Amino acid sequence: MQLAQSSNPQVFAYLRQDGKESLLVVVKLSDKPVNDATHSLASGSLKGGYRALDLLGAQKLAGLKANAAGGFDRYVPLPVLEPYQPLVIGVK
Protein backbone atom coordinates (compact mmCIF):
# COMPACT_ATOMS: atom_id res chain seq x y z
CA MET A 1 0.00 0.00 0.00
CA GLN A 2 1.32 3.42 -0.99
CA LEU A 3 -0.14 6.53 0.61
CA ALA A 4 -0.97 9.24 -1.94
CA GLN A 5 -0.84 12.94 -1.15
CA SER A 6 -4.12 14.82 -1.42
CA SER A 7 -4.54 18.55 -1.96
CA ASN A 8 -7.27 18.55 0.70
CA PRO A 9 -6.58 17.32 4.26
CA GLN A 10 -10.14 15.95 4.46
CA VAL A 11 -9.46 13.44 1.69
CA PHE A 12 -7.48 10.22 2.23
CA ALA A 13 -6.07 8.29 -0.75
CA TYR A 14 -3.82 5.29 -1.30
CA LEU A 15 -2.77 2.95 -4.11
CA ARG A 16 -2.78 -0.80 -3.56
CA GLN A 17 -1.18 -3.20 -6.04
CA ASP A 18 -0.82 -6.98 -6.07
CA GLY A 19 1.19 -7.44 -9.27
CA LYS A 20 -1.89 -8.05 -11.45
CA GLU A 21 -4.31 -5.39 -10.29
CA SER A 22 -4.06 -1.81 -9.05
CA LEU A 23 -6.68 -0.07 -6.93
CA LEU A 24 -6.75 3.58 -5.95
CA VAL A 25 -8.90 4.17 -2.88
CA VAL A 26 -10.10 7.73 -2.20
CA VAL A 27 -12.24 8.57 0.83
CA LYS A 28 -13.81 11.93 1.66
CA LEU A 29 -13.68 12.25 5.47
CA SER A 30 -15.96 15.20 6.22
CA ASP A 31 -19.55 16.38 5.91
CA LYS A 32 -18.85 19.04 3.26
CA PRO A 33 -18.26 18.48 -0.47
CA VAL A 34 -14.81 19.16 -1.93
CA ASN A 35 -14.17 20.53 -5.42
CA ASP A 36 -11.21 19.48 -7.58
CA ALA A 37 -9.21 17.60 -4.94
CA THR A 38 -5.97 16.36 -6.51
CA HIS A 39 -4.06 13.21 -5.60
CA SER A 40 -0.39 12.53 -6.25
CA LEU A 41 2.02 9.67 -5.74
CA ALA A 42 5.69 10.59 -6.21
CA SER A 43 6.82 7.15 -7.39
CA GLY A 44 5.55 3.65 -7.92
CA SER A 45 5.31 0.91 -10.55
CA LEU A 46 2.67 2.36 -12.87
CA LYS A 47 3.53 2.84 -16.56
CA GLY A 48 1.60 4.70 -19.24
CA GLY A 49 -2.06 5.66 -19.21
CA TYR A 50 -4.93 3.85 -17.52
CA ARG A 51 -8.69 3.72 -17.59
CA ALA A 52 -10.18 4.39 -14.18
CA LEU A 53 -13.22 2.28 -13.30
CA ASP A 54 -15.58 3.07 -10.41
CA LEU A 55 -15.85 -0.28 -8.62
CA LEU A 56 -18.53 0.89 -6.16
CA GLY A 57 -20.85 2.57 -8.64
CA ALA A 58 -21.21 3.72 -12.20
CA GLN A 59 -19.61 7.16 -12.11
CA LYS A 60 -17.49 8.15 -15.08
CA LEU A 61 -13.97 8.85 -13.80
CA ALA A 62 -11.07 10.67 -15.40
CA GLY A 63 -8.29 8.47 -16.77
CA LEU A 64 -5.01 8.27 -14.86
CA LYS A 65 -1.57 8.84 -16.42
CA ALA A 66 1.62 7.62 -14.77
CA ASN A 67 4.49 10.04 -14.30
CA ALA A 68 8.11 9.20 -15.22
CA ALA A 69 8.73 7.76 -11.73
CA GLY A 70 5.75 5.36 -11.92
CA GLY A 71 3.43 7.40 -9.70
CA PHE A 72 0.92 10.05 -10.75
CA ASP A 73 0.61 13.81 -10.50
CA ARG A 74 -2.44 15.88 -9.55
CA TYR A 75 -5.02 13.24 -10.49
CA VAL A 76 -8.64 14.40 -10.17
CA PRO A 77 -10.97 11.38 -10.52
CA LEU A 78 -14.14 13.47 -10.05
CA PRO A 79 -14.69 17.24 -10.05
CA VAL A 80 -16.64 17.02 -6.77
CA LEU A 81 -16.26 14.57 -3.88
CA GLU A 82 -19.47 14.42 -1.86
CA PRO A 83 -19.56 14.23 1.97
CA TYR A 84 -18.11 10.92 3.22
CA GLN A 85 -17.88 9.62 -0.34
CA PRO A 86 -15.72 6.53 -0.87
CA LEU A 87 -14.21 5.73 -4.27
CA VAL A 88 -12.55 2.44 -5.10
CA ILE A 89 -10.97 2.91 -8.50
CA GLY A 90 -9.81 0.03 -10.63
CA VAL A 91 -6.75 1.20 -12.56
CA LYS A 92 -6.72 -0.85 -15.79
TIVO-2410 file (N, C-alpha, C; in nm, 3 decimals):
# residues 92
REC num residu      c1      c2      c3 atome chaine
REC   1      M   0.084  -0.117   0.000     N      A
REC   1      M   0.000   0.000   0.000    CA      A
REC   1      M   0.089   0.124   0.000     C      A
REC   2      Q   0.056   0.218  -0.089     N      A
REC   2      Q   0.132   0.342  -0.099    CA      A
REC   2      Q   0.038   0.459  -0.074     C      A
REC   3      L   0.068   0.538   0.028     N      A
REC   3      L  -0.014   0.653   0.061    CA      A
REC   3      L   0.006   0.763  -0.042     C      A
REC   4      A  -0.103   0.814  -0.097     N      A
REC   4      A  -0.097   0.924  -0.194    CA      A
REC   4      A  -0.118   1.056  -0.120     C      A
REC   5      Q  -0.063   1.162  -0.172     N      A
REC   5      Q  -0.084   1.294  -0.115    CA      A
REC   5      Q  -0.210   1.354  -0.177     C      A
REC   6      S  -0.291   1.416  -0.094     N      A
REC   6      S  -0.412   1.482  -0.142    CA      A
REC   6      S  -0.398   1.632  -0.119     C      A
REC   7      S  -0.458   1.709  -0.209     N      A
REC   7      S  -0.454   1.855  -0.196    CA      A
REC   7      S  -0.546   1.905  -0.085     C      A
REC   8      N  -0.634   1.818  -0.036     N      A
REC   8      N  -0.727   1.855   0.070    CA      A
REC   8      N  -0.705   1.762   0.189     C      A
REC   9      P  -0.684   1.817   0.310     N      A
REC   9      P  -0.658   1.732   0.426    CA      A
REC   9      P  -0.778   1.647   0.469     C      A
REC  10      Q  -0.896   1.673   0.412     N      A
REC  10      Q  -1.014   1.595   0.446    CA      A
REC  10      Q  -1.038   1.479   0.348     C      A
REC  11      V  -0.938   1.453   0.264     N      A
REC  11      V  -0.946   1.344   0.169    CA      A
REC  11      V  -0.825   1.252   0.190     C      A
REC  12      F  -0.851   1.123   0.202     N      A
REC  12      F  -0.748   1.022   0.223    CA      A
REC  12      F  -0.741   0.936   0.097     C      A
REC  13      A  -0.621   0.909   0.047     N      A
REC  13      A  -0.607   0.829  -0.075    CA      A
REC  13      A  -0.483   0.739  -0.066     C      A
REC  14      Y  -0.498   0.618  -0.120     N      A
REC  14      Y  -0.382   0.529  -0.130    CA      A
REC  14      Y  -0.396   0.438  -0.251     C      A
REC  15      L  -0.283   0.388  -0.300     N      A
REC  15      L  -0.277   0.295  -0.411    CA      A
REC  15      L  -0.236   0.159  -0.357     C      A
REC  16      R  -0.310   0.058  -0.397     N      A
REC  16      R  -0.278  -0.080  -0.356    CA      A
REC  16      R  -0.259  -0.163  -0.482     C      A
REC  17      Q  -0.149  -0.237  -0.487     N      A
REC  17      Q  -0.118  -0.320  -0.604    CA      A
REC  17      Q  -0.080  -0.460  -0.558     C      A
REC  18      D  -0.120  -0.561  -0.639     N      A
REC  18      D  -0.082  -0.698  -0.607    CA      A
REC  18      D  -0.005  -0.766  -0.719     C      A
REC  19      G   0.045  -0.689  -0.814     N      A
REC  19      G   0.119  -0.744  -0.927    CA      A
REC  19      G   0.032  -0.758  -1.050     C      A
REC  20      K  -0.097  -0.791  -1.033     N      A
REC  20      K  -0.189  -0.805  -1.145    CA      A
REC  20      K  -0.290  -0.692  -1.151     C      A
REC  21      E  -0.325  -0.638  -1.036     N      A
REC  21      E  -0.431  -0.539  -1.029    CA      A
REC  21      E  -0.387  -0.420  -0.943     C      A
REC  22      S  -0.432  -0.302  -0.983     N      A
REC  22      S  -0.406  -0.181  -0.905    CA      A
REC  22      S  -0.538  -0.117  -0.868     C      A
REC  23      L  -0.550  -0.076  -0.742     N      A
REC  23      L  -0.668  -0.007  -0.693    CA      A
REC  23      L  -0.625   0.124  -0.627     C      A
REC  24      L  -0.693   0.230  -0.662     N      A
REC  24      L  -0.675   0.358  -0.595    CA      A
REC  24      L  -0.799   0.379  -0.509     C      A
REC  25      V  -0.779   0.396  -0.381     N      A
REC  25      V  -0.890   0.417  -0.288    CA      A
REC  25      V  -0.884   0.563  -0.243     C      A
REC  26      V  -0.997   0.633  -0.258     N      A
REC  26      V  -1.010   0.773  -0.220    CA      A
REC  26      V  -1.131   0.784  -0.128     C      A
REC  27      V  -1.113   0.844  -0.011     N      A
REC  27      V  -1.224   0.857   0.083    CA      A
REC  27      V  -1.234   1.002   0.130     C      A
REC  28      K  -1.351   1.058   0.115     N      A
REC  28      K  -1.381   1.193   0.166    CA      A
REC  28      K  -1.422   1.179   0.312     C      A
REC  29      L  -1.352   1.247   0.403     N      A
REC  29      L  -1.368   1.225   0.547    CA      A
REC  29      L  -1.442   1.336   0.620     C      A
REC  30      S  -1.523   1.415   0.551     N      A
REC  30      S  -1.596   1.520   0.622    CA      A
REC  30      S  -1.735   1.536   0.564     C      A
REC  31      D  -1.814   1.621   0.629     N      A
REC  31      D  -1.955   1.638   0.591    CA      A
REC  31      D  -1.978   1.749   0.489     C      A
REC  32      K  -1.873   1.799   0.428     N      A
REC  32      K  -1.885   1.904   0.326    CA      A
REC  32      K  -1.825   1.853   0.194     C      A
REC  33      P  -1.885   1.888   0.081     N      A
REC  33      P  -1.826   1.848  -0.047    CA      A
REC  33      P  -1.693   1.919  -0.072     C      A
REC  34      V  -1.610   1.860  -0.156     N      A
REC  34      V  -1.481   1.916  -0.193    CA      A
REC  34      V  -1.473   1.922  -0.345     C      A
REC  35      N  -1.432   2.036  -0.397     N      A
REC  35      N  -1.417   2.053  -0.542    CA      A
REC  35      N  -1.272   2.035  -0.583     C      A
REC  36      D  -1.251   1.961  -0.692     N      A
REC  36      D  -1.121   1.948  -0.758    CA      A
REC  36      D  -1.006   1.907  -0.668     C      A
REC  37      A  -1.030   1.813  -0.577     N      A
REC  37      A  -0.921   1.760  -0.494    CA      A
REC  37      A  -0.826   1.681  -0.583     C      A
REC  38      T  -0.697   1.708  -0.572     N      A
REC  38      T  -0.597   1.636  -0.651    CA      A
REC  38      T  -0.525   1.534  -0.564     C      A
REC  39      H  -0.477   1.429  -0.629     N      A
REC  39      H  -0.406   1.321  -0.560    CA      A
REC  39      H  -0.278   1.292  -0.636     C      A
REC  40      S  -0.170   1.276  -0.562     N      A
REC  40      S  -0.039   1.253  -0.625    CA      A
REC  40      S   0.036   1.143  -0.553     C      A
REC  41      L   0.114   1.069  -0.628     N      A
REC  41      L   0.202   0.967  -0.574    CA      A
REC  41      L   0.337   0.988  -0.643     C      A
REC  42      A   0.439   1.020  -0.564     N      A
REC  42      A   0.569   1.059  -0.621    CA      A
REC  42      A   0.629   0.949  -0.708     C      A
REC  43      S   0.623   0.824  -0.662     N      A
REC  43      S   0.682   0.715  -0.739    CA      A
REC  43      S   0.607   0.586  -0.713     C      A
REC  44      G   0.622   0.494  -0.804     N      A
REC  44      G   0.555   0.365  -0.792    CA      A
REC  44      G   0.592   0.277  -0.910     C      A
REC  45      S   0.503   0.184  -0.944     N      A
REC  45      S   0.531   0.091  -1.055    CA      A
REC  45      S   0.432   0.104  -1.170     C      A
REC  46      L   0.360   0.214  -1.176     N      A
REC  46      L   0.267   0.236  -1.287    CA      A
REC  46      L   0.346   0.278  -1.412     C      A
REC  47      K   0.290   0.245  -1.529     N      A
REC  47      K   0.353   0.284  -1.656    CA      A
REC  47      K   0.244   0.318  -1.755     C      A
REC  48      G   0.254   0.434  -1.819     N      A
REC  48      G   0.160   0.470  -1.924    CA      A
REC  48      G   0.030   0.528  -1.873     C      A
REC  49      G  -0.075   0.514  -1.955     N      A
REC  49      G  -0.206   0.566  -1.921    CA      A
REC  49      G  -0.300   0.453  -1.885     C      A
REC  50      Y  -0.400   0.485  -1.803     N      A
REC  50      Y  -0.493   0.385  -1.752    CA      A
REC  50      Y  -0.636   0.436  -1.758     C      A
REC  51      R  -0.728   0.342  -1.780     N      A
REC  51      R  -0.869   0.372  -1.759    CA      A
REC  51      R  -0.895   0.359  -1.610     C      A
REC  52      A  -0.981   0.443  -1.559     N      A
REC  52      A  -1.018   0.439  -1.418    CA      A
REC  52      A  -1.163   0.395  -1.409     C      A
REC  53      L  -1.188   0.284  -1.340     N      A
REC  53      L  -1.322   0.228  -1.330    CA      A
REC  53      L  -1.374   0.241  -1.187     C      A
REC  54      D  -1.494   0.294  -1.172     N      A
REC  54      D  -1.558   0.307  -1.041    CA      A
REC  54      D  -1.611   0.170  -1.000     C      A
REC  55      L  -1.547   0.107  -0.903     N      A
REC  55      L  -1.585  -0.028  -0.862    CA      A
REC  55      L  -1.700  -0.031  -0.762     C      A
REC  56      L  -1.741   0.083  -0.710     N      A
REC  56      L  -1.853   0.089  -0.616    CA      A
REC  56      L  -1.981   0.145  -0.680     C      A
REC  57      G  -1.971   0.196  -0.798     N      A
REC  57      G  -2.085   0.257  -0.864    CA      A
REC  57      G  -2.063   0.265  -1.013     C      A
REC  58      A  -2.130   0.359  -1.075     N      A
REC  58      A  -2.121   0.372  -1.220    CA      A
REC  58      A  -2.079   0.511  -1.262     C      A
REC  59      Q  -2.004   0.581  -1.176     N      A
REC  59      Q  -1.961   0.716  -1.211    CA      A
REC  59      Q  -1.850   0.711  -1.317     C      A
REC  60      K  -1.856   0.804  -1.408     N      A
REC  60      K  -1.749   0.815  -1.508    CA      A
REC  60      K  -1.633   0.891  -1.445     C      A
REC  61      L  -1.516   0.828  -1.443     N      A
REC  61      L  -1.397   0.885  -1.380    CA      A
REC  61      L  -1.295   0.926  -1.485     C      A
REC  62      A  -1.216   1.026  -1.452     N      A
REC  62      A  -1.107   1.067  -1.540    CA      A
REC  62      A  -1.001   0.957  -1.547     C      A
REC  63      G  -0.939   0.942  -1.663     N      A
REC  63      G  -0.829   0.847  -1.677    CA      A
REC  63      G  -0.708   0.891  -1.594     C      A
REC  64      L  -0.620   0.799  -1.567     N      A
REC  64      L  -0.501   0.827  -1.486    CA      A
REC  64      L  -0.377   0.804  -1.572     C      A
REC  65      K  -0.282   0.896  -1.567     N      A
REC  65      K  -0.157   0.884  -1.642    CA      A
REC  65      K  -0.040   0.877  -1.545     C      A
REC  66      A   0.044   0.777  -1.563     N      A
REC  66      A   0.162   0.762  -1.477    CA      A
REC  66      A   0.265   0.867  -1.510     C      A
REC  67      N   0.337   0.912  -1.407     N      A
REC  67      N   0.449   1.004  -1.430    CA      A
REC  67      N   0.576   0.922  -1.459     C      A
REC  68      A   0.686   0.988  -1.485     N      A
REC  68      A   0.811   0.920  -1.522    CA      A
REC  68      A   0.864   0.829  -1.412     C      A
REC  69      A   0.826   0.856  -1.286     N      A
REC  69      A   0.873   0.776  -1.173    CA      A
REC  69      A   0.776   0.663  -1.136     C      A
REC  70      G   0.669   0.645  -1.216     N      A
REC  70      G   0.575   0.536  -1.192    CA      A
REC  70      G   0.464   0.570  -1.095     C      A
REC  71      G   0.455   0.694  -1.054     N      A
REC  71      G   0.343   0.740  -0.970    CA      A
REC  71      G   0.247   0.818  -1.056     C      A
REC  72      F   0.182   0.919  -0.999     N      A
REC  72      F   0.092   1.005  -1.075    CA      A
REC  72      F   0.090   1.143  -1.012     C      A
REC  73      D   0.057   1.242  -1.094     N      A
REC  73      D   0.061   1.381  -1.050    CA      A
REC  73      D  -0.076   1.447  -1.064     C      A
REC  74      R  -0.124   1.504  -0.956     N      A
REC  74      R  -0.244   1.588  -0.955    CA      A
REC  74      R  -0.365   1.523  -1.023     C      A
REC  75      Y  -0.389   1.398  -0.992     N      A
REC  75      Y  -0.502   1.324  -1.049    CA      A
REC  75      Y  -0.632   1.369  -0.983     C      A
REC  76      V  -0.731   1.400  -1.063     N      A
REC  76      V  -0.864   1.440  -1.017    CA      A
REC  76      V  -0.964   1.339  -1.075     C      A
REC  77      P  -1.005   1.238  -0.997     N      A
REC  77      P  -1.097   1.138  -1.052    CA      A
REC  77      P  -1.236   1.195  -1.079     C      A
REC  78      L  -1.284   1.283  -0.992     N      A
REC  78      L  -1.414   1.347  -1.005    CA      A
REC  78      L  -1.400   1.496  -0.973     C      A
REC  79      P  -1.479   1.582  -1.037     N      A
REC  79      P  -1.469   1.724  -1.005    CA      A
REC  79      P  -1.519   1.758  -0.865     C      A
REC  80      V  -1.611   1.678  -0.811     N      A
REC  80      V  -1.664   1.702  -0.677    CA      A
REC  80      V  -1.667   1.569  -0.601     C      A
REC  81      L  -1.611   1.571  -0.480     N      A
REC  81      L  -1.626   1.457  -0.388    CA      A
REC  81      L  -1.734   1.496  -0.287     C      A
REC  82      E  -1.836   1.414  -0.277     N      A
REC  82      E  -1.947   1.442  -0.186    CA      A
REC  82      E  -1.909   1.406  -0.043     C      A
REC  83      P  -1.985   1.455   0.057     N      A
REC  83      P  -1.956   1.423   0.197    CA      A
REC  83      P  -1.945   1.272   0.220     C      A
REC  84      Y  -1.838   1.232   0.285     N      A
REC  84      Y  -1.811   1.092   0.322    CA      A
REC  84      Y  -1.809   0.996   0.204     C      A
REC  85      Q  -1.786   1.045   0.086     N      A
REC  85      Q  -1.788   0.962  -0.034    CA      A
REC  85      Q  -1.665   0.873  -0.043     C      A
REC  86      P  -1.684   0.741  -0.058     N      A
REC  86      P  -1.572   0.653  -0.087    CA      A
REC  86      P  -1.564   0.627  -0.238     C      A
REC  87      L  -1.444   0.616  -0.289     N      A
REC  87      L  -1.421   0.573  -0.427    CA      A
REC  87      L  -1.320   0.461  -0.424     C      A
REC  88      V  -1.352   0.350  -0.486     N      A
REC  88      V  -1.255   0.244  -0.510    CA      A
REC  88      V  -1.241   0.237  -0.662     C      A
REC  89      I  -1.121   0.272  -0.708     N      A
REC  89      I  -1.097   0.291  -0.850    CA      A
REC  89      I  -1.009   0.178  -0.902     C      A
REC  90      G  -1.061   0.102  -0.995     N      A
REC  90      G  -0.981   0.003  -1.063    CA      A
REC  90      G  -0.897   0.072  -1.169     C      A
REC  91      V  -0.768   0.055  -1.163     N      A
REC  91      V  -0.675   0.120  -1.256    CA      A
REC  91      V  -0.635   0.012  -1.357     C      A
REC  92      K  -0.692   0.020  -1.478     N      A
REC  92      K  -0.672  -0.085  -1.579    CA      A
REC  92      K  -0.602  -0.031  -1.702     C      A
***
